[in-house]
Amino acid sequence: SGTGQSECTPCPPRTFNDREGQSACKLAPAGTVVNTTGAIGAEDCPKGTFSGVASTQCEPCPIGTYNNETGEGECRRCPIPTTTSAPGLEFCDACERTYYWDTVYFERRGRDEVRDGEQCVDCCVQCEDACDVEGKDCIENCDAEDLARGPELETLDVRRGRWRATKTAGTIYDCPMRRSCRGGVSTKTADQCFDGHHGALCGACMKGFDFDLARNRCVQCSSVGDMVVRAGNVLVVTGLICVLVYLVLRRYGKAHHLEAAIVVVKDQVRAGISMGAQSRAFADVGDALDADDDDEEKEEVDEREGRGRASKMFHRTVLTKLKIVVAASQIAQSTEAVLPQVRFTRVIVEARRFMGVLGIAIFDVGSFDCLFGWNYMSKLLVLSLAPFVVVAVAAGGYLLVRRARAQIETAADRHEAFLNIIYAILLLVYVILPSVSTVVITFFSCRKFVRGAGLDDLKVMAFELSIKCTGHRHRRWRPFAACMILVWPVGMPLAIVALLWRNRARLNPPLSARVAAQIHRRRTSVKVPEVFQSAQRNYATALEQAAKIEIRDADDSIAALAFVFEEYEPRSYMFPVFEIVRRLFLSSVLAVFFPGSMQQVCVGLLGTMLSFAVYSSEQAYIEDDDDKVSSVAQAQLVLIYFAALAVFTSDESDQKQGVFSSVAFVVVLIGVFFASFIVAIYVILLDVFGHASLREAYEKARSGRSVPRPSRPSEGLPETSTPDNARPTPQRADSTSGAPPASPRSVGEESAGLDEDIVYVDDDDDETTPK
């Protein structure tokens, strides 16, 4: 009350008085309110509200602010990027646009840590670099203009082409297949995946659907008629190639080559054994062209001699180059499975598919899923055991034929048939080893996907995204897959290593003291300038290798292993091991090195570069032409992996209009894919049409004369003018397969490159210059 007043006046609203004998009321401080008359105290504002000085009511904190204590005169602003979902909240419970609310994080940490803003996650931070694809984020409702705040974790509307494991998963993944992931809020397979797709990333095909590589998605299985048409297309292409070869042969008048090729096919059908059948062709042609009435024994000997020479001619001219092309094509075609993250254009994908034909990818032709209803485990079982069944059937057929022809076959015929079967088995292993190894190795390659909410990560097979690595089916098949790894990518190479090492003295036989002395005398008898000494050493090495080749070819005890070592010089008798390891690494083992990442592509590129360096320095093939084709094949693989790295980095950096997306790049890359094949065909044609006709070559062979190759510029030069980097190729006369094997010493002394069997050396021991 005031001075002289007879009674006290109650304090009006907004004020209070908590002491007696006061002449004035106090204003309600900020954070409190007084909404009655005669108040003796002010009331604190509850959490989530605030008030100014002398207020009668508390105001709720506006959106974007909060208050988690009572009696506050102002609200605290939510840390960026958090906000509130409604006014008057005591903590920030939402996120701004372009962020979503991580409910799992909030429930784990509680409200105490809400001030740090960590419960709000950028809509694209966890999208595996899939954000801002064509200007769009991976979350549909993160930045909608009609929303004042971002969604919650459970209500994330994932964009089309994206996938996540559960509603509580904070990681969103990019789907590699086209038109596979619907997106949306639901995480059920039926809602997330388009028809025909299921599994993680919607990356597996359902029953009745097959993966179309060109379209990069699962399509409904074609009818049997359509599959027949597809197989017919491959036959048509093969037929066109044969017609082209026929026209070329006719154009250049090489009728005898064509006749020999026809006899090869007929003889293969008649003999029933693929390898070695071509050796009879040249003998049959010779009989047709130069028939004589000699006695039966002489004709049989001549026929065997013709077989041996024809077989070696075929191997030297065609088979080795074919093996090089097959290996390069298998590795190039395997990038589809090994590097699924690299998305080449459709034209390149079709070219890569055709590489499967050149690489003899017999297990990749047609759709096993559609034809037989196989799943991944069925493929694993069939592909890993089918070769053993084929070998068993071949062995059984061999025994039946041998029993049926026991009365008319000679010991030499049986031995030749046995060698042919061993040769065919090694050929089969050579062709299928990368494909089978890929299937068994990738069984243990798993990929993790975040599920959130404290759940363990989802682990599925990287190459069959519908099978969990932690599931019962995967656990049941693990022992079998482990055994197949020991058999195929581990056991087969080790078996070849053991065979080569055990026979190393026969594969790289020592020379007699006389032969070695003669080679040394030829090398040192003529003094040459220092600049030509390297070429002189190379020439002496070529003579030494030629002598060893003659000894090796005459050794019948290692004839069964000929497919493994026949194209390599004796000094490189272990080089087949490197070739097998290289093929396995680039086509199979690479699949488990950081799958789906740039590091995987870089490791593959490093492997191809190492392979190129080894092949270029070793020069392991007997024929220089084979070394050239091999160098082109290695360079081809280096460029393919470089292109894969360029395409992958361009996609990751969203450079859609760069050089590696241009038409010129596509054209060049297609040429790279077929480089080794084109060069091999060119070298073969050059070798065939650059030599004497088949009739002349055969007549000279029948008469026992050696048939020298056409002289090349470097072969006509004296030794003193040979370039420093020249490496003379050891050329040798073909040994006969019908003659009894000679002792290593006699063969080495008679045909060690010092007498008439070496084309480059004169018969006179005192002559030291090559012809």
Stockholm file with secondary structure:
# STOCKHOLM 1.0

chainA/1-771         SGTGQSECTPCPPRTFNDREGQSACKLAPAGTVVNTTGAIGAEDCPKGTFSGVASTQCEPCPIGTYNNETGEGECRRCPIPTTTSAPGLEFCDACERTYYWDTVYFERRGRDEVRDGEQCVDCCVQCEDACDVEGKDCIENCDAEDLARGPELETLDVRRGRWRATKTAGTIYDCPMRRSCRGGVSTKTADQCFDGHHGALCGACMKGFDFDLARNRCVQCSSVGDMVVRAGNVLVVTGLICVLVYLVLRRYGKAHHLEAAIVVVKDQVRAGISMGAQSRAFADVGDALDADDDDEEKEEVDEREGRGRASKMFHRTVLTKLKIVVAASQIAQSTEAVLPQVRFTRVIVEARRFMGVLGIAIFDVGSFDCLFGWNYMSKLLVLSLAPFVVVAVAAGGYLLVRRARAQIETAADRHEAFLNIIYAILLLVYVILPSVSTVVITFFSCRKFVRGAGLDDLKVMAFELSIKCTGHRHRRWRPFAACMILVWPVGMPLAIVALLWRNRARLNPPLSARVAAQIHRRRTSVKVPEVFQSAQRNYATALEQAAKIEIRDADDSIAALAFVFEEYEPRSYMFPVFEIVRRLFLSSVLAVFFPGSMQQVCVGLLGTMLSFAVYSSEQAYIEDDDDKVSSVAQAQLVLIYFAALAVFTSDESDQKQGVFSSVAFVVVLIGVFFASFIVAIYVILLDVFGHASLREAYEKARSGRSVPRPSRPSEGLPETSTPDNARPTPQRADSTSGAPPASPRSVGEESAGLDEDIVYVDDDDDETTPK
#=GR chainA/1-771 SS CCTTCSSCCCCCTTEECCSTTCSSCEECCTTEECCSTTCSSCEECCTTEECCTTBSSCEECCTTEECCSSSCSSCEECCTTEECSSSSCSSCCEECTTEEECHHHHHHHCGGGGGGCTTEEETTTTSTTCTTBTTBCSBTTSSCTTCSSCCBGGGCCBCTTEECSSTTCCCCEECSSTTCBCCBSCCSHHHHBCTTEESGGGCEECTTEEEETTTTEEEECCCHHHHHHHHHHHHHHHHHHHHHHHHHHHHTTCHHHHHHHHHHHHHHHHHCCSTTTHHHHHHHHHHHHSCCCCCHHHHHHHHHHHHHHHHHHHIIIIIHHHHHHHHHHHHHHHHHHHCTTCCCCHHHHHHHHHHHHHTTCTTSSSCHHHHHCCCHHHHHHHHHHHHHHHHHHHHHHHHHHHHHTTTTCCHHHHHHHHHHHHHHHHHHHHHHHHHHHHHHHGGGCEEEECCCTTCCCEEEETTEEEEETTSHHHHHHHHHHHHHHIIIIIIHHHHHHHHHHHTHHHHSCCCCHHHHHHHHHHHHSSCCCGGGHHHHHHHHHHHHHHHHHHHHHHCGGGGGGHHHHTTBCGGGTTHHHHHHHHHHHHHTGGGGSSTTSHHHHHHHHHHHHHHHHHHHHHCCBSSHHHHHHHHHHHHHHHHHHHHHHHHHHHHHTTCTTSGGGSHHHHHHHHHHHTHHHHHHHHHHHHHHHTSCCHHHHHHHHHTTCCCCCCCCTTTTSCGGGCCTTCCCCCCBCCCCSSSCCCCHHHHHHHSSSSSTTBTTSCSCTTCCSCC
#=GC SS_cons         CCTTCSSCCCCCTTEECCSTTCSSCEECCTTEECCSTTCSSCEECCTTEECCTTBSSCEECCTTEECCSSSCSSCEECCTTEECSSSSCSSCCEECTTEEECHHHHHHHCGGGGGGCTTEEETTTTSTTCTTBTTBCSBTTSSCTTCSSCCBGGGCCBCTTEECSSTTCCCCEECSSTTCBCCBSCCSHHHHBCTTEESGGGCEECTTEEEETTTTEEEECCCHHHHHHHHHHHHHHHHHHHHHHHHHHHHTTCHHHHHHHHHHHHHHHHHCCSTTTHHHHHHHHHHHHSCCCCCHHHHHHHHHHHHHHHHHHHIIIIIHHHHHHHHHHHHHHHHHHHCTTCCCCHHHHHHHHHHHHHTTCTTSSSCHHHHHCCCHHHHHHHHHHHHHHHHHHHHHHHHHHHHHTTTTCCHHHHHHHHHHHHHHHHHHHHHHHHHHHHHHHGGGCEEEECCCTTCCCEEEETTEEEEETTSHHHHHHHHHHHHHHIIIIIIHHHHHHHHHHHTHHHHSCCCCHHHHHHHHHHHHSSCCCGGGHHHHHHHHHHHHHHHHHHHHHHCGGGGGGHHHHTTBCGGGTTHHHHHHHHHHHHHTGGGGSSTTSHHHHHHHHHHHHHHHHHHHHHCCBSSHHHHHHHHHHHHHHHHHHHHHHHHHHHHHTTCTTSGGGSHHHHHHHHHHHTHHHHHHHHHHHHHHHTSCCHHHHHHHHHTTCCCCCCCCTTTTSCGGGCCTTCCCCCCBCCCCSSSCCCCHHHHHHHSSSSSTTBTTSCSCTTCCSCC
//
